[in-house]
Amino acid sequence: MVASPKPREEPEDHHLSYDELLAAFAQVARDAASDPRFGGGGPTVPPPSPEKVAHNEITKLKANTVNAAAVAFFIGGGIAPLVGVGVTGFTVLQAILGFVWFFVGLVLHSIAQSVLKGLLP
């Protein structure tokens, strides 16, 4: 005895026109904007001034540039010589220079972090 599959019920047609869909989304947005649970209906925070935004972006760009130099020192002076040890051999001079480059990269990274302290709230 073989069980026959149940006939599949056809779903109702729930298609909305573009205008109806747009109106429904607009209503949801209005409801959310006035509902305190979603951050609406309370005091609003004014957007930051363009000068503040520009200052913060320039500060982040400066910190990013210094940090990129720090990464270059880490990789170029600290990591690359370690990778090359198998090919060229290991010397004391390589170890000293690798440590110096690694330390310079660490100092540059610290400078980049201190530059970010200049961000405006």
Secondary structure, DSSP 4 states (H G I P E B T S, - for coil): --PPPPPPPPPP-----HHHHHHHHHHHHHHHHH-GGGT-SSPPPPPPPHHHHHHHHHHHHHHHHHHHHHHHHIIIIIIHHHHHHHHH---HHHHHHHHHHHHHHHHHHHHHHHHGGG---
